[in-house]
């Protein structure tokens, strides 16, 4: 499962040079295996708690768990600490990672624990490793020190994160998400600014949303920058997600009640806890999973140890001093961060057949001189920048679409933007029947959901669901055609098996039933066609009624059938 690490008696020259540069020792020759930097630990007292969450099915049933005294890393394991392991063992750490932003995270590209795009400091948590590498680190450290270092169990982690509380977080529930930035590095207003600037994407309207505060960190933060919980643990709510010892099993039926790890014969994935700067914060009981070989820019770990936390060695104390200095420098930078401008008010919209004009109230703050306009692809979805460096309080969009979507505006000061103005939605037009129509442009639908498209021919979004478009789903389009006559409907689908397909209605009159052949999977797309149907000139209502599940649809297109002579 993972490579057994053979300990060395000495560290390599590179790690010696780093530790000397950091001021932890004075000479190369004075460093040996006894001077390793061990994780700073906190002793967690024995106790019992109710593990689970009534809001998440995967965290049920709620059950009583008793935990023995153990120690847990005060911080997430840092790049500097992990560097010791790599330099001492030449462990073959992963060389590809999901760490580059291009609209959102790219798939795996070259980059590792040291060279990824998101790591800028030796004191950030180490990322772009996998579960196997994290486990190998704990084994190496245990061999070098003679202490039983390991990954925490899921029960230990939740017990420590709750710190005797029963609220969503150790400081309360924070339903308005205004306090979370004091305790965690999460999806926030500061991160939103950087994300829009560097990745042209957003937390706003995303699945986990954006908090109503600023934590002054765009990506992973130097550890320990936020307030600790009652046990003295830092970043338990969010910074990076933390890999654990347990095999992940959905639900707690049969789970241990003594705080030990759940280990299954066939372990397909491992438990992971905490939120991250990217995935937002998660309540203490929130569960997630990760594959053992998955490497991402938001995934790290902290370390555990049975019993009482060991005394700090000289090198560990020196590491702590250097970490504190790095935190102080970072805090000075954060203290200089100016306040964000106030959000724009009074946003209104006027639309014609080809344009949309926005107007808003001028900011009352004299140092706000610029505005930005954002637009999303679909109402309620994520915003992308449409116009910047605007100095007036009006903007006309001559690229307005036919379907329903939103606009919003922000004020800009010192290159930092305000929170978004309350979004305003255009009225959907009748769709042009001569063009391809995106499946998600439906006037109304039920039994299906909008998700990202994997179709290389045409990206954007698709209609799908947990098991694809569901049986009895209804999808309605308002379409306008220039000429009456007979048409054929082309449609782009993907599925993992043949099915009954759907019925097609035009103006409430059934036109055809259309079975679906298997395309080869949810990411294998094919274009199919219905038979002949009649449309009147002008406005028509096209409705698709699903007869089966397990299929996805990317677009539809009406093709006129030429009359034979």
KOLVO-748946 format. One line per 8 residues: number of its first residue (from 1); their letters; for each residue x, y, z of C-alpha. Coordinates in nm, 2 decimals, padded with zeros to 4 digits, always signed. Each point is the difference from the previous one (the first is absolute). Last residue first. Layout:
NUM	A	X/Y/Z  ...
END
This chain:
565	XXXXXXXX	-04.00/+01.79/-05.50  +00.09/-00.11/+00.35  -00.05/+00.25/+00.28  +00.32/+00.07/+00.20  -00.01/-00.11/+00.36  +00.10/+00.29/+00.23  +00.25/-00.08/+00.28  -00.09/+00.09/+00.36
557	XXXXXXXX	+00.30/-00.03/+00.23  +00.03/-00.13/+00.35  +00.29/+00.02/+00.25  +00.20/-00.17/+00.28  -00.23/-00.28/+00.12  +00.07/-00.27/+00.26  -00.14/-00.35/+00.04  -00.03/-00.24/+00.29
549	XXXXXXXX	-00.38/+00.01/+00.05  -00.30/-00.11/-00.20  -00.32/+00.13/-00.17  +00.10/+00.37/-00.01  -00.25/+00.25/-00.12  +00.14/+00.26/-00.24  -00.21/+00.31/-00.08  +00.02/+00.24/-00.29
541	XXXXXXXX	-00.23/+00.31/+00.02  -00.02/+00.19/-00.33  +00.01/+00.36/-00.10  +00.02/+00.12/-00.36  -00.09/-00.21/-00.30  -00.16/-00.33/+00.10  +00.20/-00.31/+00.07  -00.05/-00.35/-00.13
533	XXXXXXXX	+00.19/-00.31/+00.09  +00.21/-00.25/-00.19  +00.21/-00.26/+00.18  +00.24/+00.05/+00.29  +00.38/+00.04/-00.03  +00.31/-00.11/+00.19  +00.34/+00.17/+00.06  +00.25/-00.19/+00.22
525	XXXXXXXX	+00.19/+00.07/+00.32  +00.23/-00.23/+00.19  +00.05/+00.15/+00.35  -00.30/-00.16/+00.17  +00.08/-00.34/-00.16  +00.02/-00.19/-00.33  -00.28/+00.16/-00.20  -00.27/-00.25/+00.09
517	XXXXXXXX	-00.30/+00.02/-00.24  -00.28/+00.23/+00.10  -00.37/-00.06/-00.08  -00.20/+00.28/-00.16  -00.38/+00.03/+00.03  -00.15/+00.24/-00.25  -00.21/+00.31/-00.07  -00.23/+00.04/+00.30
509	XXXXXXXX	-00.21/+00.32/-00.02  +00.04/+00.24/+00.29  +00.13/+00.28/-00.22  +00.27/-00.24/-00.14  +00.05/-00.31/+00.22  +00.29/-00.25/-00.01  +00.00/-00.32/+00.21  +00.33/-00.12/+00.15
501	XXXXXXXX	+00.26/-00.27/+00.02  -00.10/-00.36/+00.07  +00.36/-00.08/+00.08  +00.33/-00.13/-00.12  +00.29/+00.02/+00.25  +00.27/+00.23/+00.13  -00.14/+00.32/-00.14  +00.10/+00.31/-00.20
493	XXXXXXXX	-00.22/+00.22/-00.21  +00.00/+00.27/-00.28  -00.33/+00.06/-00.16  -00.12/+00.05/-00.36  -00.37/+00.07/-00.04  -00.13/-00.03/-00.36  -00.23/+00.26/-00.15  -00.31/+00.02/-00.22
485	XXXXXXXX	-00.15/+00.33/-00.09  -00.08/+00.35/+00.12  +00.28/+00.26/-00.06  +00.20/+00.24/+00.21  +00.00/-00.21/+00.32  -00.04/+00.11/+00.36  +00.07/-00.23/+00.29  -00.12/-00.01/+00.36
477	XXXXXXXX	+00.16/-00.31/+00.16  -00.14/-00.25/+00.25  +00.18/-00.29/+00.19  -00.21/-00.25/+00.20  +00.16/-00.28/+00.20  -00.22/-00.31/+00.03  +00.30/-00.23/+00.04  +00.31/+00.19/+00.11
469	XXXXXXXX	+00.26/+00.18/-00.20  +00.33/-00.15/+00.11  +00.02/-00.21/+00.32  +00.10/+00.28/+00.23  -00.13/+00.25/-00.26  +00.06/+00.11/-00.36  -00.07/+00.30/-00.22  +00.33/+00.13/-00.15
461	XXXXXXXX	+00.22/+00.30/+00.05  +00.27/+00.19/-00.19  +00.21/-00.20/-00.25  -00.08/-00.08/-00.37  +00.19/-00.26/-00.20  +00.21/-00.10/+00.30  -00.31/-00.11/+00.19  +00.08/-00.03/+00.38
453	XXXXXXXX	-00.27/+00.25/+00.09  -00.04/+00.15/+00.34  -00.33/-00.05/+00.18  -00.36/+00.11/-00.02  -00.25/-00.23/+00.17  -00.29/-00.22/-00.10  -00.35/-00.12/+00.12  -00.17/+00.33/-00.08
445	XXXXXXXX	+00.05/+00.26/-00.27  -00.09/+00.35/-00.10  +00.09/+00.24/-00.28  +00.28/-00.24/-00.10  +00.33/+00.18/-00.07  +00.18/-00.29/+00.17  -00.02/-00.22/-00.31  +00.19/+00.26/-00.20
437	XXXXXXXX	-00.19/+00.09/-00.32  +00.18/-00.03/-00.33  -00.12/+00.27/-00.24  -00.29/+00.02/-00.25  -00.27/-00.02/+00.27  +00.11/+00.33/+00.16  -00.12/-00.02/+00.36  -00.29/+00.21/+00.12
429	XXXXXXXX	+00.14/+00.26/+00.24  +00.09/-00.05/+00.37  -00.06/+00.30/+00.22  +00.33/+00.12/+00.14  +00.10/-00.06/+00.37  +00.15/+00.24/+00.25  +00.26/-00.10/+00.25  +00.02/+00.18/+00.34
421	XXXXXXXX	+00.32/+00.20/-00.03  +00.31/-00.21/+00.04  +00.24/+00.05/+00.29  +00.25/+00.28/-00.06  +00.30/-00.02/-00.23  +00.37/+00.03/+00.07  +00.22/+00.17/-00.27  +00.07/+00.29/+00.24
413	XXXXXXXX	-00.37/+00.07/+00.01  -00.26/-00.17/-00.22  -00.39/+00.01/+00.03  -00.18/-00.32/-00.12  -00.28/-00.06/-00.24  -00.24/-00.30/-00.06  -00.17/-00.16/-00.30  -00.21/-00.31/-00.02
405	XXXXXXXX	-00.12/-00.26/-00.25  -00.31/-00.11/-00.19  +00.03/-00.11/-00.37  +00.01/+00.21/-00.31  +00.35/+00.15/+00.04  +00.12/+00.36/+00.03  +00.32/+00.08/-00.19  -00.08/+00.37/-00.03
397	XXXXXXXX	+00.04/+00.05/+00.37  -00.05/+00.36/+00.10  +00.16/+00.14/+00.31  -00.09/+00.29/+00.24  +00.15/+00.14/+00.31  +00.30/+00.17/-00.16  +00.38/-00.07/+00.05  +00.01/-00.36/-00.13
389	XXXXXXXX	+00.34/-00.16/+00.05  -00.15/-00.35/-00.07  -00.26/-00.18/-00.21  -00.14/-00.35/-00.02  +00.18/-00.18/+00.29  -00.14/-00.35/+00.07  -00.27/-00.09/+00.25  -00.10/-00.34/+00.12
381	XXXXXXXX	-00.36/-00.13/-00.03  -00.33/+00.13/+00.13  -00.14/+00.09/-00.35  +00.22/-00.16/-00.26  +00.32/+00.10/-00.18  +00.09/+00.26/+00.26  +00.07/+00.37/-00.05  +00.23/+00.24/+00.19
373	XXXXXXXX	+00.04/+00.37/-00.04  +00.29/+00.19/+00.16  +00.02/+00.35/+00.14  +00.26/+00.26/+00.05  +00.07/+00.33/+00.19  -00.06/-00.10/+00.36  +00.21/+00.24/+00.20  -00.30/+00.23/+00.06
365	XXXXXXXX	-00.21/-00.26/+00.17  -00.37/+00.08/-00.07  +00.01/-00.25/-00.29  -00.21/+00.11/-00.29  -00.34/-00.17/-00.03  -00.06/-00.26/-00.27  -00.10/-00.03/-00.36  +00.01/-00.30/-00.23
357	XXXXXXXX	-00.10/-00.01/-00.37  -00.07/-00.33/-00.17  +00.00/-00.02/-00.38  -00.14/-00.20/-00.30  -00.38/-00.03/+00.04  +00.00/+00.28/+00.26  +00.09/-00.02/+00.37  +00.00/+00.24/+00.29
349	XXXXXXXX	+00.17/-00.08/+00.33  +00.03/+00.15/+00.34  +00.27/+00.00/+00.27  -00.08/+00.23/+00.29  +00.28/-00.09/+00.23  +00.37/-00.08/-00.04  +00.19/-00.17/+00.28  +00.22/+00.20/+00.23
341	XXXXXXXX	+00.37/+00.01/-00.08  +00.23/-00.26/+00.17  +00.21/+00.13/+00.29  +00.37/+00.03/-00.08  +00.25/-00.29/+00.06  +00.28/+00.14/+00.21  -00.08/-00.22/+00.30  +00.03/-00.30/-00.23
333	XXXXXXXX	+00.36/+00.08/-00.09  +00.08/+00.04/+00.37  -00.17/-00.33/+00.07  +00.22/-00.17/-00.26  +00.32/+00.13/+00.17  -00.13/-00.12/+00.34  -00.09/-00.34/-00.14  +00.35/-00.05/-00.15
325	XXXXXXXX	+00.15/+00.10/+00.34  -00.22/-00.25/+00.18  +00.10/-00.27/-00.24  +00.37/+00.08/+00.07  -00.07/-00.02/+00.37  -00.18/-00.33/-00.04  +00.29/-00.14/-00.20  +00.23/+00.10/+00.28
317	XXXXXXXX	-00.21/-00.18/+00.25  -00.01/-00.31/-00.22  +00.38/+00.01/-00.03  +00.04/+00.02/+00.38  -00.23/-00.29/+00.05  -00.36/+00.07/+00.12  -00.13/-00.23/+00.26  -00.23/-00.28/-00.13
309	XXXXXXXX	-00.38/+00.04/-00.02  -00.17/-00.25/+00.23  -00.15/-00.33/-00.12  -00.04/-00.13/-00.35  +00.14/+00.22/-00.28  -00.16/+00.18/-00.28  +00.12/+00.20/-00.31  -00.16/+00.26/-00.22
301	XXXXXXXX	-00.09/-00.04/-00.36  -00.01/+00.16/-00.35  -00.25/+00.04/-00.29  -00.08/+00.33/-00.17  +00.24/-00.01/-00.29  -00.09/-00.35/-00.09  +00.15/-00.35/-00.03  -00.22/-00.30/-00.01
293	XXXXXXXX	+00.18/-00.33/+00.06  -00.18/-00.12/+00.31  -00.34/+00.13/-00.14  -00.17/+00.26/+00.21  -00.31/+00.01/+00.21  -00.22/+00.26/+00.17  -00.18/+00.04/+00.33  -00.15/+00.31/+00.17
285	XXXXXXXX	-00.02/-00.04/+00.38  +00.21/+00.31/+00.09  -00.20/+00.22/-00.24  +00.18/+00.06/-00.34  +00.19/+00.30/-00.11  +00.03/+00.09/-00.37  +00.12/-00.23/-00.28  +00.28/+00.23/-00.10
277	XXXXXXXX	+00.16/+00.12/+00.32  -00.07/-00.34/+00.13  -00.26/-00.18/+00.22  +00.08/-00.25/+00.26  +00.00/-00.38/-00.03  +00.12/-00.29/-00.22  -00.10/-00.36/+00.02  +00.18/-00.24/-00.23
269	XXXXXXXX	-00.10/-00.17/-00.32  -00.05/-00.35/-00.16  +00.10/-00.20/+00.31  -00.07/-00.36/-00.07  +00.06/-00.19/+00.33  -00.14/+00.29/+00.20  +00.17/+00.21/+00.27  -00.20/+00.24/+00.22
261	XXXXXXXX	+00.25/+00.18/+00.22  -00.03/-00.01/+00.38  -00.20/+00.24/+00.21  -00.16/-00.27/+00.21  -00.34/-00.01/-00.17  +00.11/-00.17/-00.32  -00.23/+00.04/-00.30  -00.25/-00.28/-00.07
253	XXXXXXXX	-00.26/+00.23/-00.16  +00.17/+00.34/-00.01  -00.10/+00.12/-00.35  +00.19/-00.01/-00.32  +00.32/-00.19/+00.07  +00.34/+00.17/-00.04  +00.29/-00.21/+00.11  +00.14/+00.18/+00.30
245	XXXXXXXX	+00.35/+00.14/+00.06  -00.07/+00.36/-00.08  +00.07/+00.26/-00.27  -00.05/+00.36/+00.09  -00.16/+00.26/-00.23  +00.20/+00.32/-00.02  -00.07/+00.33/+00.18  -00.33/-00.06/+00.17
237	XXXXXXXX	-00.17/-00.08/+00.33  +00.29/-00.17/+00.17  +00.24/+00.29/-00.09  +00.16/+00.02/+00.35  -00.03/-00.23/+00.30  +00.02/+00.15/+00.35  -00.26/-00.24/+00.15  -00.27/+00.27/+00.02
229	XXXXXXXX	+00.05/+00.08/-00.37  +00.28/+00.22/-00.15  -00.04/+00.35/-00.14  +00.15/+00.05/-00.35  +00.35/+00.03/-00.14  +00.11/-00.35/+00.13  +00.13/-00.14/-00.32  +00.12/+00.22/-00.28
221	XXXXXXXX	-00.31/+00.03/-00.22  -00.12/-00.21/-00.30  -00.14/+00.22/-00.27  -00.13/+00.35/-00.01  +00.06/+00.10/+00.36  -00.12/+00.32/+00.16  -00.28/-00.17/+00.20  -00.28/+00.22/-00.13
213	XXXXXXXX	-00.37/-00.02/+00.09  -00.34/-00.09/-00.13  +00.10/-00.36/-00.10  -00.02/-00.12/-00.36  -00.19/-00.30/-00.13  +00.04/-00.38/+00.03  -00.16/-00.09/-00.33  +00.11/+00.32/-00.18
205	XXXXXXXX	-00.24/+00.30/-00.01  +00.29/+00.22/+00.11  +00.32/-00.19/+00.02  +00.13/+00.14/-00.33  +00.19/-00.05/-00.32  +00.23/+00.19/-00.22  +00.30/-00.18/+00.15  +00.25/+00.27/+00.09
197	XXXXXXXX	-00.22/+00.31/+00.05  -00.33/-00.18/+00.08  +00.18/-00.23/+00.25  +00.20/+00.29/+00.15  -00.31/+00.21/+00.08  -00.20/-00.31/+00.11  +00.27/-00.09/+00.24  -00.03/+00.34/+00.17
189	XXXXXXXX	-00.38/-00.03/+00.01  +00.00/-00.35/+00.15  +00.04/-00.37/-00.08  +00.19/-00.12/+00.31  +00.30/+00.06/+00.22  -00.15/-00.06/+00.35  -00.07/+00.14/+00.35  -00.04/+00.38/-00.04
181	XXXXXXXX	-00.13/-00.05/-00.35  -00.29/-00.21/+00.13  -00.17/+00.29/+00.18  -00.22/+00.15/-00.28  -00.14/-00.33/-00.14  -00.36/+00.10/+00.06  -00.08/-00.34/+00.16  +00.30/+00.02/+00.23
173	XXXXXXXX	-00.07/-00.32/+00.19  +00.22/+00.05/+00.30  +00.37/+00.03/+00.10  +00.09/-00.37/-00.03  -00.18/-00.02/-00.33  -00.34/-00.15/-00.09  -00.10/+00.01/+00.37  +00.03/-00.30/+00.24
165	XXXXXXXX	+00.32/+00.12/+00.18  +00.25/-00.20/+00.20  +00.30/+00.07/-00.22  -00.21/-00.06/-00.31  +00.32/-00.02/-00.21  +00.17/-00.24/+00.24  -00.30/-00.24/+00.01  -00.03/+00.02/-00.37
157	XXXXXXXX	+00.37/-00.08/-00.06  +00.01/-00.28/+00.26  -00.31/-00.17/-00.16  +00.15/+00.03/-00.35  +00.32/-00.16/+00.12  +00.31/+00.21/+00.00  +00.30/-00.08/-00.22  +00.29/-00.16/+00.17
149	XXXXXXXX	+00.29/+00.06/+00.24  +00.08/-00.28/+00.25  +00.32/+00.15/+00.13  +00.35/-00.16/-00.05  +00.12/+00.32/-00.15  +00.14/-00.10/-00.34  -00.23/-00.30/-00.05  -00.31/+00.20/+00.10
141	XXXXXXXX	+00.10/+00.29/-00.23  +00.05/-00.25/-00.29  -00.34/-00.16/+00.07  -00.18/+00.34/+00.02  +00.16/+00.11/-00.33  -00.10/-00.33/-00.17  -00.36/+00.07/+00.11  +00.00/+00.34/-00.16
133	XXXXXXXX	+00.16/-00.14/-00.32  -00.26/-00.27/-00.03  -00.28/+00.25/+00.06  +00.11/+00.21/-00.29  +00.23/+00.30/-00.03  -00.08/+00.32/-00.18  -00.02/+00.19/+00.33  +00.23/+00.09/+00.29
125	XXXXXXXX	-00.15/+00.24/+00.24  +00.14/+00.35/-00.04  +00.32/+00.07/+00.20  +00.25/-00.06/-00.27  -00.17/+00.28/-00.19  -00.13/+00.06/-00.36  -00.20/-00.32/-00.07  -00.29/+00.05/-00.24
117	XXXXXXXX	+00.17/-00.06/-00.34  +00.16/-00.33/+00.10  +00.37/-00.04/+00.02  +00.06/-00.14/+00.35  -00.27/-00.26/+00.06  -00.01/-00.08/-00.37  -00.08/+00.16/-00.34  -00.05/-00.13/-00.35
109	XXXXXXXX	-00.37/+00.00/-00.09  -00.31/-00.19/+00.12  -00.33/+00.15/-00.11  -00.04/+00.37/+00.00  -00.15/+00.17/+00.29  -00.25/+00.27/-00.09  -00.01/+00.27/-00.27  +00.36/-00.10/-00.06
101	XXXXXXXX	+00.15/-00.06/+00.35  +00.29/-00.23/+00.05  +00.03/-00.24/+00.30  -00.14/-00.33/-00.09  +00.32/-00.20/+00.05  +00.27/-00.19/-00.19  +00.34/-00.10/+00.14  -00.12/-00.22/+00.28
93	XXXXXXXX	+00.27/-00.07/+00.27  +00.26/-00.26/-00.07  +00.16/+00.00/+00.35  +00.36/+00.12/-00.02  +00.03/-00.10/+00.36  +00.16/+00.29/+00.20  -00.07/+00.28/-00.24  -00.36/-00.11/-00.05
85	XXXXXXXX	-00.06/-00.04/+00.38  +00.17/+00.33/+00.09  -00.20/+00.18/-00.27  -00.32/-00.11/+00.17  +00.08/+00.21/+00.30  +00.08/+00.30/-00.21  -00.31/-00.04/-00.22  -00.21/+00.01/+00.31
77	XXXXXXXX	-00.20/-00.27/+00.19  -00.33/+00.15/+00.11  +00.02/+00.17/+00.33  -00.03/-00.09/+00.37  +00.05/-00.36/-00.11  -00.20/-00.23/+00.21  +00.07/-00.19/+00.33  -00.20/-00.28/+00.15
69	XXXXXXXX	-00.21/-00.08/+00.30  -00.25/-00.27/-00.07  -00.32/+00.08/-00.20  -00.35/-00.13/+00.08  -00.26/+00.01/-00.28  -00.37/+00.03/+00.03  -00.20/-00.02/-00.33  -00.17/+00.23/-00.25
61	XXXXXXXX	-00.12/-00.24/-00.27  +00.09/+00.16/-00.23  +00.29/+00.21/-00.14  -00.05/-00.11/-00.37  -00.36/+00.12/+00.03  +00.11/+00.35/+00.09  -00.22/+00.25/+00.19  -00.05/-00.23/+00.30
53	XXXXXXXX	+00.37/+00.01/+00.06  +00.24/-00.25/+00.15  +00.20/-00.09/+00.31  -00.15/+00.05/+00.35  +00.28/+00.06/+00.24  +00.21/-00.18/+00.26  +00.32/+00.09/+00.17  +00.38/-00.03/+00.03
45	XXXXXXXX	+00.20/+00.32/+00.00  +00.17/+00.13/-00.32  +00.37/+00.08/+00.05  +00.12/+00.26/-00.26  +00.29/-00.07/-00.23  +00.26/+00.20/-00.18  +00.12/-00.23/-00.28  +00.36/-00.13/+00.04
37	XXXXXXXX	+00.28/+00.19/-00.16  +00.29/-00.26/-00.02  +00.30/+00.06/+00.22  +00.05/-00.36/+00.11  +00.06/-00.09/-00.37  +00.31/+00.21/-00.02  +00.09/+00.37/-00.04  +00.32/+00.14/+00.15
29	XXXXXXXX	+00.21/-00.05/-00.31  -00.21/+00.25/-00.20  +00.06/+00.28/+00.24  -00.20/+00.25/+00.20  -00.34/-00.17/+00.06  -00.36/+00.11/-00.03  +00.08/+00.34/-00.16  -00.23/-00.04/-00.30
21	XXXXXXXX	+00.31/-00.01/-00.23  +00.14/-00.28/+00.22  -00.32/-00.19/-00.04  +00.00/+00.05/-00.38  +00.37/-00.09/-00.03  -00.05/-00.32/+00.20  -00.30/-00.09/-00.21  +00.21/+00.03/-00.32
13	XXXXXXXX	+00.30/-00.18/+00.15  -00.18/-00.32/+00.07  -00.11/-00.10/+00.35  +00.19/-00.26/+00.21  -00.07/-00.33/+00.16  -00.23/-00.12/-00.27  -00.34/-00.16/+00.03  -00.12/-00.26/-00.25
5	XXXXX	-00.35/+00.09/-00.12  -00.25/-00.27/-00.10  -00.17/+00.10/-00.32  -00.37/+00.02/+00.00  -00.29/-00.23/-00.08
END
